[in-house]
Amino acid sequence: MDLTDKKVIKDILTQNKIRPKESFGQNFLTDKNVLEKILHTAKISQKDTVLEVGPGLGVLTVELSEAANFVITVEADENMAKILKQNIFGVKNVKIVHSSILELKEDFFTKLGLYKIVSNLPYNITSIFLRKILTLENKPKEITVMLQKEIVERICALPGKMSLLALSVQVYGRPKLEAVVPKTSFWPVPKVDSAILSIKNIRNKKETADFLDGILEKDFFRTARIGFSAKRKQLQKNFANGLHIPQKDAQKILEKLKIDTKARAQELNIEQWKSLAKHCQKFFSQ
């Protein structure tokens, strides 16, 4: 059974009397070449445990089961979970978990041991999913996911086009846009193109703490949220408002840290954010 065949997909849905749900981001992959690109990027081996989110009919699940040691799929839609169970009947190394990934507790991820995430991710949960996964005690070794192209570009942005989302990912690992996937690779055809995102060199808790040079994660991101609170405004204005200090004092902070006083949040690199956060910690402890 070819789960990339549009006719096969439609037949399965018709037989089960269901339609794709936009609320679950159900756009089914119909391009085998994209599957190959995902697997090539993820570099799955027979030693790997893989966590897949939003498996749908199982088009990626089947490929992962052949390449990995064990696959855990998390599917929020009860109907899809039932169909997936039918489609992978007899496959011994796949476990289906009927739940929203966002509702799973820390213990679930701890029990996975070493694992990778490979997924055609439901696009409506992208930001909150990445925040949850990258702040876990037991983070994945690597992440390979398909997302909206625009979101992937934002995540991989360099100083000049940085965003809070980009900063929130790049603090924990190294993101890369691996391949663009045209919207015609799916059925129903979505409104936008997609892209394959990889996040490698993911830092564990200790490595993250070392990278932040003693700055608490909560203080680092509190600083970042202040900086990005009004992205069109200069940093000195945002920090004056966020720290409740005169603007001239906010300007002095930037001058002391050798940051352009006219800079905006999107222009800073991670090292500059670290120096800002280290300086701002004293305001947060008051």
C-alpha positions as CSV (number, residue, x, y, z in Angstrom):
1,M,0.0,0.0,0.0
2,D,1.5,3.3,-1.1
3,L,0.6,5.9,1.5
4,T,1.9,8.7,-0.8
5,D,-0.7,7.9,-3.4
6,K,-3.5,10.5,-3.4
7,K,-6.1,7.9,-4.4
8,V,-5.0,5.5,-1.6
9,I,-5.2,8.4,0.9
10,K,-8.7,9.4,-0.2
11,D,-9.9,5.8,-0.2
12,I,-8.7,5.3,3.4
13,L,-10.4,8.4,4.6
14,T,-13.6,7.6,2.7
15,Q,-13.7,4.1,4.2
16,N,-13.3,5.5,7.7
17,K,-15.9,8.3,7.0
18,I,-13.5,11.1,7.9
19,R,-12.1,14.2,6.3
20,P,-8.8,16.0,6.9
21,K,-9.0,18.3,9.9
22,E,-7.5,21.7,9.4
23,S,-7.4,22.1,13.2
24,F,-4.9,19.1,13.4
25,G,-2.9,20.4,10.4
26,Q,-3.8,17.2,8.4
27,N,-2.2,17.7,5.0
28,F,-0.9,14.3,3.8
29,L,2.4,14.0,2.1
30,T,2.2,12.7,-1.5
31,D,5.8,13.0,-2.6
32,K,8.2,10.1,-2.1
33,N,11.2,12.3,-2.8
34,V,10.4,14.4,0.3
35,L,10.3,11.2,2.4
36,E,13.8,10.4,1.2
37,K,15.0,13.9,2.0
38,I,13.6,13.6,5.6
39,L,15.3,10.3,6.2
40,H,18.5,11.4,4.6
41,T,18.6,14.5,6.9
42,A,17.7,12.5,10.0
43,K,20.3,9.8,9.3
44,I,18.4,7.1,11.3
45,S,20.2,3.9,12.2
46,Q,19.2,0.6,13.6
47,K,20.4,1.8,17.0
48,D,18.0,4.8,17.2
49,T,14.8,5.4,19.1
50,V,12.6,7.8,17.2
51,L,9.8,10.0,18.4
52,E,7.3,11.0,15.7
53,V,4.6,13.6,16.3
54,G,1.4,13.7,14.2
55,P,2.0,10.5,12.2
56,G,-1.4,10.7,10.4
57,L,-1.8,7.7,8.2
58,G,1.7,6.5,8.8
59,V,3.5,7.4,5.6
60,L,6.6,8.5,7.5
61,T,6.1,5.9,10.3
62,V,6.5,3.0,8.0
63,E,9.8,4.3,6.7
64,L,11.1,5.1,10.2
65,S,10.2,1.6,11.4
66,E,12.4,0.1,8.7
67,A,15.3,2.4,9.5
68,A,15.2,2.6,13.3
69,N,15.3,0.3,16.3
70,F,12.1,1.6,17.8
71,V,9.5,4.2,16.9
72,I,7.1,6.0,19.3
73,T,4.3,7.9,17.5
74,V,2.2,10.5,19.3
75,E,-1.2,11.1,17.6
76,A,-3.8,13.5,19.0
77,D,-6.6,12.5,16.7
78,E,-8.4,9.4,17.8
79,N,-9.6,8.5,14.3
80,M,-6.1,8.8,12.9
81,A,-4.6,6.7,15.7
82,K,-7.1,3.9,14.8
83,I,-6.2,4.1,11.1
84,L,-2.5,4.2,11.9
85,K,-2.9,1.0,13.9
86,Q,-4.5,-0.7,10.9
87,N,-1.8,0.6,8.5
88,I,1.1,-0.7,10.6
89,F,-0.5,-3.9,11.6
90,G,2.2,-6.5,12.2
91,V,5.0,-4.0,12.6
92,K,6.6,-4.9,15.9
93,N,8.8,-1.9,16.6
94,V,6.2,0.9,16.6
95,K,4.2,2.1,19.6
96,I,1.2,4.4,19.1
97,V,0.5,6.9,21.9
98,H,-3.0,8.6,21.6
99,S,-2.3,12.0,23.1
100,S,-1.4,15.6,22.3
101,I,2.4,15.9,22.5
102,L,1.8,19.1,24.5
103,E,0.0,17.2,27.3
104,L,2.7,14.6,27.8
105,K,4.6,15.0,31.1
106,E,8.4,15.1,31.6
107,D,8.4,11.5,32.7
108,F,7.3,10.3,29.3
109,F,10.4,11.8,27.7
110,T,12.7,10.7,30.5
111,K,11.8,7.1,29.8
112,L,12.8,7.4,26.1
113,G,16.4,7.4,27.0
114,L,18.5,8.6,24.0
115,Y,16.2,9.5,21.1
116,K,15.7,11.6,18.0
117,I,12.6,13.4,16.8
118,V,11.6,13.0,13.2
119,S,8.2,14.4,12.2
120,N,6.0,16.1,9.7
121,L,4.9,18.3,12.5
122,P,1.3,19.8,12.8
123,Y,2.1,23.4,12.0
124,N,-0.3,24.9,14.4
125,I,1.8,23.8,17.4
126,T,5.3,24.7,16.1
127,S,6.4,27.4,18.6
128,I,5.0,25.8,21.7
129,F,6.2,22.3,20.6
130,L,9.8,23.6,20.1
131,R,9.7,25.4,23.4
132,K,8.5,22.3,25.3
133,I,11.0,19.9,23.6
134,L,14.1,22.2,23.9
135,T,13.5,22.9,27.6
136,L,13.0,19.2,28.6
137,E,15.3,17.6,31.1
138,N,15.9,14.8,28.5
139,K,16.2,16.6,25.2
140,P,16.4,14.7,21.9
141,K,19.8,14.2,20.3
142,E,18.6,15.7,17.1
143,I,15.4,17.0,15.6
144,T,14.3,16.7,12.0
145,V,10.8,18.2,11.3
146,M,8.9,19.6,8.4
147,L,7.4,23.1,9.1
148,Q,6.1,26.1,7.2
149,K,8.9,27.5,5.1
150,E,8.5,31.0,6.5
151,I,8.8,29.6,10.1
152,V,11.9,27.6,9.2
153,E,13.5,30.7,7.7
154,R,12.7,32.7,10.9
155,I,14.2,30.0,13.1
156,C,17.4,30.0,11.1
157,A,17.7,33.8,10.8
158,L,21.0,35.5,11.5
159,P,21.5,38.8,13.4
160,G,19.7,41.5,11.4
161,K,16.6,39.3,11.1
162,M,16.6,37.6,14.5
163,S,13.3,37.0,16.3
164,L,12.5,35.7,19.8
165,L,11.7,32.3,18.1
166,A,15.1,32.2,16.4
167,L,16.8,33.1,19.7
168,S,14.8,30.5,21.6
169,V,16.0,27.7,19.3
170,Q,19.6,28.8,18.7
171,V,20.3,29.0,22.4
172,Y,19.8,25.2,22.5
173,G,21.0,23.9,19.2
174,R,22.1,24.6,15.6
175,P,19.1,24.9,13.2
176,K,19.4,24.5,9.4
177,L,17.0,24.7,6.5
178,E,17.7,21.5,4.8
179,A,15.2,21.6,1.8
180,V,12.2,23.5,0.6
181,V,9.1,21.4,0.1
182,P,6.5,22.9,-2.3
183,K,2.9,22.9,-1.2
184,T,2.0,20.7,-4.1
185,S,3.7,17.9,-2.3
186,F,0.7,17.5,0.0
187,W,-3.0,16.7,-0.2
188,P,-5.1,18.7,0.6
189,V,-2.8,21.4,-0.8
190,P,-1.9,23.8,2.0
191,K,-1.7,27.6,1.4
192,V,2.1,27.8,1.9
193,D,5.3,26.0,1.0
194,S,7.0,23.9,3.7
195,A,10.7,23.2,4.5
196,I,12.7,20.5,6.3
197,L,14.3,21.8,9.4
198,S,17.1,20.1,11.3
199,I,18.3,21.1,14.8
200,K,21.6,19.4,15.7
201,N,24.2,19.8,18.4
202,I,21.3,20.1,20.9
203,R,22.6,21.1,24.4
204,N,21.5,19.2,27.4
205,K,20.8,21.0,30.7
206,K,24.4,21.2,31.9
207,E,25.7,22.2,28.4
208,T,23.0,24.9,28.2
209,A,24.0,26.2,31.7
210,D,27.6,26.3,30.7
211,F,26.7,28.1,27.4
212,L,24.8,30.8,29.3
213,D,27.8,31.4,31.6
214,G,25.8,31.1,34.8
215,I,22.8,33.1,33.6
216,L,19.5,31.4,34.5
217,E,17.4,30.4,31.5
218,K,14.4,32.2,32.9
219,D,16.5,35.5,33.2
220,F,17.9,35.1,29.7
221,F,14.5,34.8,28.1
222,R,13.0,37.5,30.4
223,T,15.7,39.8,29.0
224,A,14.9,38.6,25.4
225,R,11.2,39.2,25.8
226,I,11.8,42.7,27.0
227,G,14.1,43.4,24.1
228,F,11.6,42.0,21.6
229,S,8.5,43.6,23.3
230,A,8.2,46.2,20.6
231,K,10.4,45.1,17.7
232,R,10.2,48.4,15.8
233,K,11.5,50.4,18.8
234,Q,15.1,50.7,19.7
235,L,16.4,48.5,22.5
236,Q,17.0,51.4,24.9
237,K,13.3,52.3,24.8
238,N,12.2,48.7,25.3
239,F,14.6,48.2,28.3
240,A,13.6,51.5,29.8
241,N,10.0,50.4,29.8
242,G,10.7,46.8,30.7
243,L,13.1,47.5,33.6
244,H,11.2,50.6,34.7
245,I,14.2,52.8,34.5
246,P,14.9,56.2,32.8
247,Q,15.8,55.9,29.1
248,K,19.2,57.5,29.7
249,D,20.0,54.7,32.1
250,A,19.0,52.1,29.6
251,Q,21.3,53.9,27.1
252,K,24.2,53.7,29.5
253,I,23.7,49.9,29.9
254,L,24.0,49.5,26.2
255,E,27.0,51.8,26.0
256,K,28.7,49.8,28.9
257,L,28.1,46.6,27.0
258,K,29.4,48.1,23.7
259,I,26.0,47.6,22.0
260,D,24.9,50.2,19.5
261,T,22.4,52.5,21.4
262,K,20.2,52.7,18.3
263,A,20.1,49.0,17.8
264,R,16.9,47.0,17.6
265,A,16.4,43.5,19.0
266,Q,16.6,41.7,15.7
267,E,20.2,43.1,15.2
268,L,21.8,41.4,18.2
269,N,23.7,38.1,18.3
270,I,23.4,35.6,21.1
271,E,26.6,36.7,22.8
272,Q,25.2,40.2,23.0
273,W,22.0,38.9,24.5
274,K,24.0,36.9,27.1
275,S,25.8,40.1,28.1
276,L,22.5,42.0,28.4
277,A,20.9,39.2,30.4
278,K,23.9,39.0,32.8
279,H,23.6,42.7,33.4
280,C,19.7,42.6,33.8
281,Q,19.7,39.8,36.4
282,K,20.1,42.3,39.2
283,F,16.9,44.0,38.2
284,F,15.0,40.7,38.2
285,S,16.2,39.8,41.8
286,Q,15.0,43.1,43.3
